């Protein structure tokens, strides 16, 4: 099962079994989000780190510092 398929399967399960949790998740990181985090941290993430961030929904703040969320 591809990574994207795994996340879609998880979202389907959450929609049925834990819809409130699913509603409280933020969207996946955009390329701009990832690039901002790289710039803030002074690093370049390898593809193995970047790809899952494009699929995975996030918890916590969608704004602010990549390292602190504020």
N, C-alpha and C positions, 0 to 999 in steps of 0.2 A: 504494500500500500504506500503510495507516494505521500510525502509530508502534507501537501495541500489536502489530499483525501482524508488524512487522519484528522486534521483540524475541522474539516467539514463534518466528519462523523461525530466528533466531539460536540460541535455546535448543535447537531441534530439531537443528540442524546440530551444535552442541556435543555434544549427547547421543550423536550417532553418531560424530563425529570426535575429540572431545576430552572424554570424560566426566569425567576427573579435574578438568579446569579447571571444568567446570560444577558439579561437586560442591563445589568450593571457593568458589563465588560466594555471597555473602550475598543474602538476599531484597531486593526493591525497597524503597525508602524508604517508610515509612508517612506518613500525614498528620501524625502526632505527631512523627516524625523531622524532617520538613520544618519544622514549626512550631518545634521546639526549635532547629534551625539558624538560622531567622529570628530568634528571640529572642536567641540567643547573639551573632549578628552585628549585631543591631539594624537589620535590613532586612526588607522584605516582598518575596518573590520574585514576579515576574510569572508568569502562567499558563504562558507559554512555557518557563519554567524548572521550575515545579512538576510539570507533566504528565509529562515524560520521567523524572523521579525516581521517579514511582509505577510506572513500567514497568521501568526498567533495574535489573538486578541489580548489586550493588556488590561491590567487592573491599575488603579491609581490615577494620578493626574495626567492629563494630555497636554499640559502646558508647563513651562518652566524648565529648569535645569535638567539635563540628561542624567546628572549624577544625584541630584537631590529632589527633583520633581517640584521644586518651588522657585 
